[in-house]
Structure formats: structure tokens, C-alpha cells
Amino acid sequence: MPNDPSVPSLSSDKRGAIDAFLEKVRAPATVSPGARGRLIFALDATASRQPIWDSACQLQADMFRETAAIGGLDVQLVYYRGRDECRASQWVSQPERLAGLMERIDCRTGFTQIGKVLAHAKRETQSLKVQALVFVGDAMEEELDDLCHAAGELGVPAFMFQGGDDPTAEQALREIARLTHGAYCRFDPGAAQQLAELLRAVAAYAAGGVKALSAAQRSAGAARLLLQLR
């Protein structure tokens, strides 16, 4: 994808952080031949996320396009907002359907419900294997010990993306990533292009594992680093 001159480029320090994020992933996704990968795309839809919600809609469409040539990817949208609302969509295989679902969602003031996201992901993978959980959020208002316990039982690598620099959220998301053998990365509000690169690589990984990335011969730094998985 060509660089968009309207999007600020990352500093070498930030690029190093993204590289480190990808290098932390160790266990390759396993997808049976002929099967479609399954990825849960979880989003914080509380009021603080409204400014980037449109960007999130575009990012999920990019994830689908990245995997079309590999054999496809089924994605389930999970989001929470308000005081006690946490919802999951059906599994979908067309980007237009998921984009349509997201466009009907408005962000609302409320509390984080990361624990519910983890519990849902555990139930889903017990029913039919899920290759990856992607979470994008900027806050954490739950008991850290409870989240760590849930993460330890998840059985799905969690790719935790933090917007902003809240230290409480960082601690929690880092721990969830570590306990699930996933990875953590913090991105700046102006780094949508780099977040998209990471999400596309994770989606390709979930759709076909390391072999799929190798066959695609991606030139992007994110995919090149994912090829180092072992």
C-alpha cells in the first residue's frame, strides 16, 4: 500500500516498538488445509473511542482484503459500551457486512469490559478453534488479577493494541498479551497507517499461519517480521 502523505510517519523509536511487537509473537497460528481462519476483532466503543471509530471501520475492511488470496478469514466483531453492554456479531466472511455492522454502532460513555471480551473469546474457541484475538482500546477499569486469571485460561493468542498512554491500561494489556502468548503494541492517534499494517499482518497470520505469509511474499516490515515466527 503506498504511503499516504497526509498520515504522519513513525519515528525510528516508534517503528522499533512495532518491530518489537511482532518479534514477541512466537507460536504460529495453525489452520487446517482448506479451512478458514477465525479472528475475533474486539473494540472499546466507549465515548473516548469515537474519534477513531471511522478509522476502525476502514481497518477491518483492510484486514479482509489482505487475506482474500490466502483462502479467507472469518471475523467476529465484539464491542462494549455503556454500563453493561457487550455484544458480539455473527461470524462473517465479507468485509462489507462487518463494515455495515460497525457503521451502525455509536460510541457511548461507560466502563471497560475487557473481562467479558476474554470470557467470550474462550467460549468461542472451545466451540471451534479461534486463531487470534485482536483488541483495540485505551483504558482499563477492572481488577487486574481477574483479567490475568481469565487471560491465563484463554487458549487464544491475544494481540493487544493500546491507543494513548494510560499506564494502568498498558500494564493490563501487556499482561494479557504475555499470558496468552500474544503481543502488545501502543500506537499514537496519528499512526493509523502503521496500525493498519500490523492488523493486516495479524489477519494474514490468522488466515493461514506462517506458510500463508511466506507464500504472499509481503514486502511490508510487519509481514517480514511475522515470517520469523517459530
Secondary structure in CASP SS format (residue, H / E / C, confidence):
PFRMAT SS
TARGET T0000
AUTHOR 0000-0000-0000
METHOD secondary structure of the structure
MODEL  1
M C 1.00
P C 1.00
N C 1.00
D C 1.00
P C 1.00
S C 1.00
V C 1.00
P C 1.00
S C 1.00
L C 1.00
S C 1.00
S H 1.00
D H 1.00
K H 1.00
R H 1.00
G H 1.00
A H 1.00
I H 1.00
D H 1.00
A H 1.00
F H 1.00
L H 1.00
E H 1.00
K C 1.00
V C 1.00
R C 1.00
A C 1.00
P C 1.00
A C 1.00
T C 1.00
V C 1.00
S C 1.00
P C 1.00
G C 1.00
A C 1.00
R C 1.00
G E 1.00
R E 1.00
L E 1.00
I E 1.00
F E 1.00
A E 1.00
L E 1.00
D E 1.00
A C 1.00
T E 1.00
A H 1.00
S H 1.00
R H 1.00
Q H 1.00
P H 1.00
I H 1.00
W H 1.00
D H 1.00
S H 1.00
A H 1.00
C H 1.00
Q H 1.00
L H 1.00
Q H 1.00
A H 1.00
D H 1.00
M H 1.00
F H 1.00
R H 1.00
E H 1.00
T H 1.00
A C 1.00
A C 1.00
I C 1.00
G C 1.00
G C 1.00
L E 1.00
D E 1.00
V E 1.00
Q E 1.00
L E 1.00
V E 1.00
Y E 1.00
Y E 1.00
R E 1.00
G C 1.00
R C 1.00
D C 1.00
E E 1.00
C E 1.00
R E 1.00
A E 1.00
S C 1.00
Q C 1.00
W C 1.00
V E 1.00
S C 1.00
Q C 1.00
P H 1.00
E H 1.00
R H 1.00
L H 1.00
A H 1.00
G H 1.00
L H 1.00
M H 1.00
E H 1.00
R C 1.00
I C 1.00
D C 1.00
C C 1.00
R E 1.00
T C 1.00
G C 1.00
F C 1.00
T C 1.00
Q C 1.00
I H 1.00
G H 1.00
K H 1.00
V H 1.00
L H 1.00
A H 1.00
H H 1.00
A H 1.00
K H 1.00
R H 1.00
E H 1.00
T H 1.00
Q H 1.00
S H 1.00
L C 1.00
K C 1.00
V C 1.00
Q C 1.00
A E 1.00
L E 1.00
V E 1.00
F E 1.00
V E 1.00
G E 1.00
D C 1.00
A C 1.00
M C 1.00
E C 1.00
E C 1.00
E C 1.00
L H 1.00
D H 1.00
D H 1.00
L H 1.00
C H 1.00
H H 1.00
A H 1.00
A H 1.00
G H 1.00
E C 1.00
L C 1.00
G C 1.00
V C 1.00
P C 1.00
A E 1.00
F E 1.00
M E 1.00
F E 1.00
Q E 1.00
G E 1.00
G C 1.00
D C 1.00
D C 1.00
P H 1.00
T H 1.00
A H 1.00
E H 1.00
Q H 1.00
A H 1.00
L H 1.00
R H 1.00
E H 1.00
I H 1.00
A H 1.00
R H 1.00
L H 1.00
T C 1.00
H C 1.00
G C 1.00
A E 1.00
Y E 1.00
C E 1.00
R E 1.00
F E 1.00
D C 1.00
P C 1.00
G C 1.00
A C 1.00
A H 1.00
Q H 1.00
Q H 1.00
L H 1.00
A H 1.00
E H 1.00
L H 1.00
L H 1.00
R H 1.00
A H 1.00
V H 1.00
A H 1.00
A H 1.00
Y H 1.00
A H 1.00
A H 1.00
G H 1.00
G H 1.00
V H 1.00
K H 1.00
A H 1.00
L H 1.00
S H 1.00
A H 1.00
A H 1.00
Q C 1.00
R C 1.00
S C 1.00
A C 1.00
G H 1.00
A H 1.00
A H 1.00
R H 1.00
L H 1.00
L H 1.00
L C 1.00
Q C 1.00
L C 1.00
R C 1.00
END
